[in-house]
Amino acid sequence: MNLSDFIDVSSIRLDVAAKDKRALLQQMGQIAGLKLGIEPARIVDAIVERERLGSTGFGGGIAIPHGKIDGLDGIYGMVVRLDSPVDYRAIDKMPVDLLFLLLSPPDRGADHLRALAAVSRAVRDVATVERLRGARDRDAVAAVLAQCDERTAA
């Protein structure tokens, strides 16, 4: 699965201000809810429920909050880059500034895992993460993500 299969370019947000993890998740829920026509609270509840199992902040300032939402037609992804890192209770105890939100229908577990794997592959590459952090605008982030897809296809 490629990032372009599920990342919604119009949902990419850069230099987002959030005082803490909860406020950040609520903002992400608002953005995704407006885009998907789903009550933002349902999205936040699904993400928070998943966070209770363990932090999706996996290190290096990156988190992949995710959840399953009834009523979705497919996998939805968004990218958020913060203006200042927030404490996310990540595995490495480092604050997070780069997030990939993934939402999927409950009956698409395999696709959900493939989407998580695609994001994980992309952010394991230090140069990719540096380009995402340095991108000037949404189009530049989309171009970095497209390069990830090209490398995967090669």
C-alpha positions as CSV (number, residue, x, y, z in Angstrom):
1,M,0.0,0.0,0.0
2,N,1.2,3.5,-0.9
3,L,0.9,6.6,1.2
4,S,-1.0,8.2,-1.7
5,D,-3.7,5.5,-1.3
6,F,-4.9,7.0,2.0
7,I,-3.2,10.3,2.9
8,D,-5.6,13.1,2.1
9,V,-3.4,15.9,0.8
10,S,-6.0,18.5,1.6
11,S,-5.8,17.4,5.3
12,I,-2.1,18.1,5.7
13,R,-1.6,20.7,8.4
14,L,1.7,22.5,9.1
15,D,2.8,24.6,12.0
16,V,-0.2,23.6,14.2
17,A,-0.1,24.9,17.7
18,A,-1.2,22.6,20.5
19,K,-0.6,23.0,24.2
20,D,-0.8,19.2,25.0
21,K,-1.6,15.8,23.6
22,R,-5.3,16.0,24.4
23,A,-5.7,19.4,22.7
24,L,-3.7,18.0,19.7
25,L,-5.9,15.0,19.4
26,Q,-9.0,17.2,19.6
27,Q,-7.7,19.4,16.8
28,M,-7.0,16.4,14.6
29,G,-10.4,15.0,15.3
30,Q,-12.0,18.3,14.2
31,I,-10.0,18.4,10.9
32,A,-10.8,14.8,10.1
33,G,-14.4,15.1,11.2
34,L,-15.0,18.0,8.9
35,K,-13.4,16.3,6.0
36,L,-15.2,13.0,6.6
37,G,-18.5,14.2,7.8
38,I,-18.2,12.4,11.1
39,E,-18.7,13.8,14.5
40,P,-15.2,14.8,15.7
41,A,-15.9,13.4,19.2
42,R,-16.2,9.9,17.7
43,I,-12.8,10.3,16.1
44,V,-11.2,11.6,19.3
45,D,-12.8,8.8,21.3
46,A,-11.4,6.1,18.9
47,I,-7.9,7.6,19.0
48,V,-8.0,8.0,22.8
49,E,-9.2,4.4,23.2
50,R,-6.3,3.2,21.1
51,E,-3.8,5.4,23.1
52,R,-5.0,3.6,26.3
53,L,-3.5,0.4,25.0
54,G,-0.1,2.2,24.7
55,S,1.3,5.3,23.2
56,T,1.4,5.6,19.4
57,G,4.4,7.9,19.8
58,F,7.0,5.5,18.7
59,G,10.1,7.6,18.9
60,G,12.1,10.3,17.1
61,G,9.4,12.9,17.6
62,I,6.9,10.9,15.5
63,A,3.5,9.5,16.4
64,I,0.9,7.5,14.4
65,P,-2.4,7.9,16.3
66,H,-5.0,5.6,14.8
67,G,-8.4,4.2,15.3
68,K,-11.3,2.4,13.7
69,I,-14.5,4.3,12.9
70,D,-17.8,2.8,11.7
71,G,-19.2,4.5,8.6
72,L,-15.9,5.1,6.8
73,D,-15.6,3.9,3.2
74,G,-11.8,3.4,3.3
75,I,-8.6,4.3,5.0
76,Y,-8.2,8.0,5.8
77,G,-4.9,9.6,6.7
78,M,-3.6,13.0,7.5
79,V,-0.3,14.5,8.4
80,V,0.2,17.2,11.1
81,R,3.4,19.0,11.8
82,L,3.5,21.0,15.0
83,D,5.0,24.4,15.5
84,S,6.4,23.1,18.9
85,P,6.7,19.6,20.1
86,V,4.3,18.3,22.7
87,D,4.7,15.6,25.4
88,Y,3.0,12.6,23.8
89,R,4.2,10.0,26.3
90,A,6.2,8.4,23.5
91,I,8.2,5.2,24.0
92,D,11.5,7.2,23.9
93,K,10.1,9.9,26.2
94,M,10.8,12.5,23.5
95,P,8.2,15.1,22.6
96,V,6.3,14.7,19.3
97,D,6.2,17.2,16.4
98,L,5.2,15.0,13.4
99,L,2.0,13.0,13.4
100,F,0.2,10.7,10.9
101,L,-3.4,10.1,11.8
102,L,-5.0,6.9,10.4
103,L,-8.6,6.1,10.5
104,S,-10.2,2.9,9.0
105,P,-13.4,1.0,9.0
106,P,-13.6,-1.8,11.6
107,D,-13.8,-4.5,8.9
108,R,-10.6,-3.4,7.1
109,G,-8.1,-4.6,9.6
110,A,-5.6,-5.9,7.0
111,D,-5.7,-2.6,5.1
112,H,-5.3,-0.7,8.4
113,L,-2.1,-2.7,9.1
114,R,-0.8,-2.1,5.6
115,A,-1.3,1.6,6.0
116,L,0.5,1.6,9.4
117,A,3.3,-0.3,7.7
118,A,3.5,2.2,4.9
119,V,3.8,5.1,7.3
120,S,6.3,3.3,9.4
121,R,8.5,2.5,6.4
122,A,8.4,6.2,5.4
123,V,9.4,7.6,8.8
124,R,12.1,5.1,9.4
125,D,14.1,7.0,6.7
126,V,15.9,9.8,8.5
127,A,16.2,11.9,5.3
128,T,12.4,11.6,4.7
129,V,11.7,12.8,8.2
130,E,14.1,15.7,7.8
131,R,12.4,16.7,4.5
132,L,8.9,16.5,6.1
133,R,10.1,18.7,9.0
134,G,11.6,21.2,6.6
135,A,8.8,21.3,4.0
136,R,7.6,24.9,3.4
137,D,4.0,24.0,2.6
138,R,1.4,21.3,2.0
139,D,2.6,20.7,-1.6
140,A,6.2,20.1,-0.4
141,V,5.0,17.6,2.1
142,A,2.9,15.9,-0.6
143,A,6.0,15.7,-2.8
144,V,8.0,14.1,0.0
145,L,5.2,11.5,0.5
146,A,5.1,10.8,-3.3
147,Q,8.9,10.2,-3.2
148,C,8.3,7.6,-0.6
149,D,5.7,5.9,-2.8
150,E,8.2,5.9,-5.7
151,R,10.9,4.3,-3.6
152,T,8.4,1.6,-2.5
153,A,7.4,0.9,-6.1
154,A,11.0,0.6,-7.3
